[in-house]
Amino acid sequence: MLIRETIRGLSAYFESLVHESARGDALTLARHQTFIASRLLGGALALCVFPIYLVFGGKPSLLSAFAFLWLLSPIAIAIYLSRTGRFAVAHRVSAINFAGLVTYCAWLTGGLASALLPWLVAVPLEAGLSTDRRSVVWAVGAAAAGLVGLAVLGATGYDPSPLGLPMSPAAFALIGALSAVAYAAGLVVTLQLVHRKSEYAIEASEERYRLLAENVNDMITLHDQSGRVVFASQAARQLLGAAAPAVLGEGLFEYVHVADRPAFLSALDRCRANNEPMSVEFRLRRGGADEKAYYAWVEMRCRPMPRSDGFEQSRVVAVTRDISQHKESEANLVRARGEAEGANRAKSQFLASMSHELRTPLNAIIGFSEILERELFGQLGEDRYRDYARLIHESGEHLLGVVNGILDMSKIEAGKFTIVREPFGVGALVESCCEVLRHTAETNGLSLETELAGDLPELAADERACKQMLLNVISNAVKFTEKGGWVKVAASVENGNVVFAVSDNGIGIAEKDLPRLGNPFVQAASSYDRSYEGAGLGLSVVRGLAQLHGGSLALESTLGQGTTVHILLPIDPGEDLAASESEAKAAA
């Protein structure tokens, strides 16, 4: 028990000396650990043997003392590996040092006739533990160089004075051979320990992957170069209702819907041929071949395996999961979107139809009330009748404006508002719109000003639509500006666009209301206790008409200080917009 605890303690200590870079892999950790342990133990053994040599051999010569000091050099190599983690370099340095030490000791004890020469065989054997071919080549080269060096020294007659040995040459040869065999046996034991740890690591890794593959809900399959299944996880029963062996070979292919089999095989083939991940959706049969079986949508994600697994042909790992609910949700979403679009089209058609139905009687109401207001066929005889006729006329015009706005908005949303582009003067358009609303502005005690840039070009756009946009924005500015205020209409050219800017110093708009403006039937609230007429369609019509021209609408406002509305229209609409307009006209 004590011995076992001591071994465990030493093992834990040597493991603590391994560099951090070698702790990620169990096999690499074992190799570093055994290398450090063997060098440290070898150096410690040399320290223990030196006092025994002094007892039996007496005072050592300078050459033999240097040999004992050289036996301590593996400790420095172990420290180097512990500090740097450079395993291959440490093995090469150790091989050269080991070969040099054996050569030196053999030179001291008889040269090519020394009993220590068998130790040179251990140099490449030990290098083989590194699993690095270059390290093995370095070790073989060092051992060969040692033999060549001994041969050259022997041929030149440059031999040291005989080293006094405390035993007979035969006994020394026996000890040298036995120690070499013991060292080789130690190498074999080390190799077995590393191999055993490697097997433990592989088994643990396989166990982890097996547990993962068996407990995950997605089916994991391994396919060969022909697409046949060579491994299937236990999730096959949950996904297909069949045991994993039923999926092996071409079993999975039989479960794939006939119409989806080409896509299934194509994904596996492209994944293997192009060496890149692939994803495919197809239908798998669940249950047996009886009437209760049904098909469910699944998604298979394929990934190629590296060819370092020992197989000549690359294999493909596939993870298949059930996406039936996702497909059902997607279908419901498409269905709901279709229903919403249908309802929106029905709403637009209803509004368009009702607008047409309302405009006819409204025109009659406006016309007859105007006749009464102007007394075209004689006096009414009572002033109140004229007031009532005026109110009917104003209410009818207001209602007609609302109906026209609804009609325009429904046309825009339905894509039936046709844009007819013709060149016209921008300055003339601004002046015309201001003249229409100047009387209203002056009646409300406002000043209406224009500011036109000198380089205004002709604009290729729908003049009627542009006039409607400006009239809507200017009328809003006049409506929401108090008496004594001002409204300014400007036009300029910026970055290939004509920009109309309508500014006022009216009641302004709260910052929280700005993002909502431009949506149908949305009006901004103000801090003034005043009610303004309107259905909230003006800006939405302006925004829709601007977008049909390839432009945009932007608002800047501060509550209580005023508002600026920018209408941006491109001078050159571009080929894409012209093509879309042609398609809209053809559809209409």
N, C-alpha and C positions, 0 to 999 in steps of 0.2 A: 504493500500500500504506500509506504514511504517512497519507494523507488518510483512508483507511478506518479505520485505527486511531484517528485523532484523533476521527472521528465516533462511533466506538464508545465511546471514553472519555468524550466529552461526554454521550452518551446515558445511560451508566451513572451519570454524576454527577447529571444531572437526575432520573434515576429514584430516586437515593438521597435526593433532597429531597422526594419525595412522602410525604404523611402515611400512618401505619400503617393508618388506616381505609380507605384506597383501594387497598391492595395485594391484597385478596382477589379482585378481579375484573380480568382483563386489560384489558378495554375501559375501565373506570374509571381504571385505572392509566395507560393511554395518554393519556386526556384530561387528567388532572392533570399528567402529564409535559410534554405539549405546551404547556399553559397557562403553567406555570412557566418553561419554556425560552423561549417567545416574549417574556415580560415581562422576563426577565433579559437576553436578547439585545438587546431593544429599548432597555432602559436603558443597556446597555453601548455600543450604537451611538450613542446621544445623547452619551455622554461622549467618544466618538471624534470626533464631528462638531464638537463645540464648539471645540476648538483650531483646526480648519480655518476655522471661521467667524471666529475672532479674527484669523487671518492675512489673510483677504480682506476682512473687514468692519470691522476695527479694534475699538475699544472699544465694547462693546454698551451699549445704553440699559438703564434699569432694567426696562422692560417686556419687552424681549427676553431679558434675563437671567432674569427670572421664568419666561418661556416655556421656557427651557432647563432650569431647575430642575424645572418641571412634567413635562418629559419623563422625569425620573428616578422619578416616582411609581409606574410599573408595577413597579419593583423591590420597593417596600413591599407592593404587592398580592400579588406572588408569594411573599414571605416569609409573609404572612398565611395564604395557602392552604397553604403547606408546614407551618405550625405547627398549623393547626386542621382542615384537610381539608374545610372548608365550601365546596364547589365553586360552588354556586348563588349564595351571597352574594358570593364573590369575583368571579364573572362580572358580577353586577349593579353592584358597586362599580367594576369595570373599565370597564363600558359608560358609566356616568355620568362617570367620570374621563376616558375617551377622548373622549366627546362634548364635555365641558367644555374639554379641551385644544384640540380642533379648532376649537371656536367661538371660543376666546380668540385662537388664532393667526390665524384668518380675520378677526377684528375688527381685529387689528393690521395686516393686509395688505390691507385694502380692503373689509371687511364682506361683503355679499352678492355683491360683484364679485370676491372673493378667489379665487385659484386653488386654495386649500386646501379649498373647500367639498365637492369630491367625496369627501373623506375621511369625511364624515358618513355616506356610504353604507356604509362598512366597519364602522360601529358595530353595526348590527343583524346584518350578515353574520357578524361575529365572535361575537356572542351566540348565533347559531344552532349553534355548536359545543358549546354547553352541553347541548343537547337538553332544555332546560327552557323551557317556554312563558312562564313569568313573567319569566325573564331576557330573553327576546326582546322581550316587551312593554315591559320597563323600558328596553331599549336603543333601541327605536323611539321611546319617549317622550322619552328623553334627546336623541336626534338631532333630533326635532321641536322640543323646547324650545330647542335651540341655534339652529335656523333662526328660530324666533319671536323669540328674543333678539336676533339680528342685525338682523332686520327692525325691531324696536322701537328699537334703538340707532340704526339708520340714519334712521328717521323722526324721531327727536328731535334728530338732529344731534350726538349725543354721540359724536364720533369722536376717537380719539387722534391725536397728531401723527404724520404719515407715517413709517413705519419705513424707515429707510435700507436698501436692498437692494444687495448687491454686484453685481447683474446687472440686465439690462433686464426690464421687466414680462413681456414675451413669453417670455423664457427662464425666469423664475420660474414662469410658468403651465405651461410645458412640464414643468419639473422636478416641480411639484406633481402634475400629472396622471400623469406616469410613476411617481412614488413611490406614488400611490394604486393604480395598476394593479399595481405590484410587490407592494404590501401585500396586495391582493386575491389575487394569484397565490400569495403565501405562505399565505393562508388556505385556498386550494384545496388546496395541497400538504399542509397540516396535516390538512385534512379527509380527504384520500386516505390519509395515514399512519394516522390513527385508524381509518378504514374497513378498511385492510389488516390492522391488528392485530386488529380485530374479527373479520374473516374467519378469520385464523389461529387466534384463540381458539375460534371456533365449530367450525372444522375439527378442532382438537385435542380439543375436547369431544366432538364426534361420533365421532371415532376411538376415544376412550376408551370411550364407551358401546357402540360397535360391537364392540370387542374384548371388553368385558364380556359383551355379549349373545351373542357367538359362542362364548365359551369357558366360560360357566357351564353346568352340567349341567341346570339347570331351563330349560324352554321358556318364552320370553318372547313374548307376542303382544300386538298392538294391535288393538282392536276399535272399529268405528264405532258409530253410534247404533242400528244394526239388529243388532248382534252379529256382523257379518261381520268376518273377519280381514283387516286391511290390512298387517300386518307380522308376520313370524314368524322367530324366531332359528334358528340352525343346529342347536340342540338338539332340534328336531323329529325329526330322523333318529334320534337316540338314544332318544327317548321313544316315537315312533310307528313307527319303521322306514321313514319316508317323508321325502322332501326337503321343505324349507321351502315351496317353491311349491305343493305339494299341499295345504297347510294354508290357503292364502289363500282369501278369499271365504267360502264355506260349506263348505270342505273339512274344517275341524276339526269342524264340526257332524256331518258324516257319520261321523266316527270315534267319536263319543260313543254309548254304549249307548242303545238306544231308550228303555229305562225311565228313564234318567237325563237325557234331553234337557230335560224341563221344568225340572229343578233347575238345569241348566247355563244355560239362557236366563234363568231367573228371577234368578239371581245377577248376571248381567251387567246386566239391566234395573234391578234394585234399586240396584246400585252407581252406575249413571249417574243414575237418578232421585233417589235420596236423597243423592247426592254424599258417600258414605262407603264405606270399605273393606268388602269382603264376602269370605267364604270358603265354598267348597263342595267336596264330595267326590263323585266320580262315576267311572265306568269308561270307559276308552278302549281302542279296538281297536288291537292291535299287529300289524304286518305287513299284508299285503294282504287281499283278500276271499276267499282260498282257505281250505282246511281247516286250514292251519297257523296261521292267525290266532287270537289269543286276547285276552281282555279283562283289563286290569290296572287296579287302583285308583290314582287320582291325586287330588291336592288342588290346586285352583286358587284363588289369592288375587288378587282384583281390587281395583284402586285407580283412582279417577277422575282423569283428567288435567285440569289447569286450562284454562279457556277462553281463556286469553291466548295460545294457540298459533296463533291465526289461524283456527280453525274455529268455525263458528256453533254446531254441536252438540258437546257434550262427548264425549270418547272415553274408553275404558277400557283400562288396561294390566293384563295378567294374567300371573302367574307360575305355571306348572304344574309340579308335581314328582311323581315316582313315590313312592307310599306303599304299594306292594304288601307289602314286608317288614313295615312297621308294621302293616298290616291282618292279615297272617298272625300276627305276634306277639300282636296283640290277640285274635285268634280262639283262639290257643293258650292265652292267659292265661284267657280266658273258659271254655275247655274244661277247663283245669286247675282253675279255681275250682269249676266244676260237679262235677268228679270229687272234689275235696276235700270239698265240701259233701255229696256223696253218701256218701263214705266216713265222714264225721262222723255223718251220719244213720244209716248202717248200724252204726257203732260204738255210738251211743246206743241203737238198737233192740236190738243184741246184748246190751248191758249190762242193759237193762231186762228182756229175756227171761231172761237168765241169773240176774238178781237174783230174779225171780219163781220160777225153778226152784230156787234155793238156799234161799229163805226157808221153803219147805214142810218139807224135811227138817231144817232148823235148828230150827224150832219144835218138831218132834218130839224132837230131841236135847235141847233145853233143858227141855222138859216132863218127859221120862223121867229126866234127870239130877237135876232138882229133886225128883222122887218118891223117887229113891234117896238124895239128900242128906238129905231130911226123914224118911226111913224110914217112909213112910206105910203100907206094907203089912208092917211088921215090921222087926226089927233085922237089919243086914247081918252082924253077927258079927265084923267086923274093922274097926278105925278107919281103916285105909288105904283101904278101899273108900269110906268117907264122904269122905275127902280127894280121892280120884280123881273121885267124883261131883261134888264142889264144883268141881274144876278143869275137868271137862267142861262144867259149867253156866256157869262164868265165860267159858270159851273160846267156847262157843256164843253167849252174849250179845254178846261182843266181835265175833265174826264176823257176827252178825245186825246189829249196829250199822254195820259196814262195808258190808254188803249194802244196808241201808236208805239209807246215804249215797250209794252208787253209784246206787241207784234214783232218789233225789231229784235228784241231779246230772244224770242222763240225762233226767229229765222236764223239768228247767229248761232244759237245752240244746236239747231237742227242742220247747220251747214248749208242753208239755202239762201243766205244773204249773198248776192252776187256783187262782186267788186268790178266796176268798169273803169279802167284806168285811162285817163286823158290828161295831157299836160295843161296846167293852168298856173296863173300867177299867184304866189303865196301872199304878197302884199295886198292884192285886190281882194282875196278871200277874207283876210283879217278886217280890212276896211268895211267890206260888205256886212260881215257879222256884227261889227260894232255899230253900224248905222241902224241895223234892225233893232238892237237893244238899247240904243242911246236914249230914246224917249223914255223908256221904262226906268233907266238909271237916273235920268234927270228928274223924273217924277218922284223918285225915292230920295232925292237930294244927294246923289252921288256924282262924282266925276268919272268919266270913262275915257281913258287915254290909251294910245297905241305907241309902240316903240318897235320900229322895223329896221332890221339891219340893211346896209346898203348893197350887200352881195346876195340877196335872196334869189335863188334860181326858180325856174319853173319846176313844179312838182308833178310827177306822173302818178296820179292817184285818182280815186273816185271823189270828184269835187263835191257831190251831194253828201257823201258820207263825211268828208272832212268838215263841211259846213255844219252838219248836224253835231259833230263832236265839239266844235268851237262854240256853237250856240248853247249847247247843254252846259258846258263848263262856265261860260260867261254868265249865263242866266243864274247858275248856282252862286257865283261870286256876287252878283247883284242882289240875289235873294238873301244871302247871309251876311250882308254888310249893312251896318247901321247908317242912319242919316248923317251926312257930313263926311262920310268916308270916301274912298277912292277904289277904282278897279283899273288895273293896267294889263293890256294884252300885248305881248312881245313875240316876235318871230326872229329866229336866227338860224345859222348853219353851224353844226358841230359834228366833226368826224363823219362826214358824208350823210348826215341826217338833218332834216328840218325839225327844229324844236319850237313848239308853241308853248309859251309860258303865260298863264293867266294868274295874276296876283291880286290880292285884296288885303285890306286891313280890317276884316270883319271879325266875327265872333271866334273864328278858329276851330280847331278840332283837337280833342284830347288825344294824347299819344297812344293810349290803349285802344282807341277806336280806329286809328289809321290802318292797321292790317286788315280790318274787316271791310273797309270801304271799297267799292268796286264789285262787291258781290250783289246779286239781285236782291231787291227788297230790304237792303240794309241802309239804315240812316244813323248818323252819329248824334249822340246826345250832347247838349251844350249846357252851360251853366246859366244861360239866360232863360227867364220865364217867358218864353215866346214859342208859339207853335208855328211850324213851317209846313207848307203844303208840299206834297210829293210822295211818291211810292218807293223811292230809293232805287229807281231804275236808271237814272241819268248816267251816273258814273259807270255802271255795269255795261250800258250800251256803248259808252265811249271806249272803255277798255276792250270790249269785244271788237269794235270797229278798228281800233288801233292794231290789235293783234292780227286781224285779217289783212292789214296792210304790211305786216311784218314789223310793226312798231311796238310801243309800250306806253303805259300810263304810270306816272309817279306823282305822289303827293308829299308836300312838306307843309307842316302846319304847327302853330303854337297856340294853345288855347288862350283866347282873349287878345291875340295880336294879329292874326290873319293867316291866310292859306295861299300856297302857290301850287298850281297844278301844271305838270309838264306832260305834253303829248309829243312823243318822238316818232317820227315817220321817216323811213329810209328814202333817200333820193333815188337810189338804184335798188329795186326790190330783189334782184338776183334771179338766177335761173330756177333755183329750187322753189322759190315762192311763186314764180310765174307758172311753173309746172303744176303746183298744187292748186292754183286758182283755175287752171284749165281743167283739171280733174273735177274740181267742185262744180264748175259750169256744166261739164258733161253729165255729172251725176244729177244735177238739178234738172 
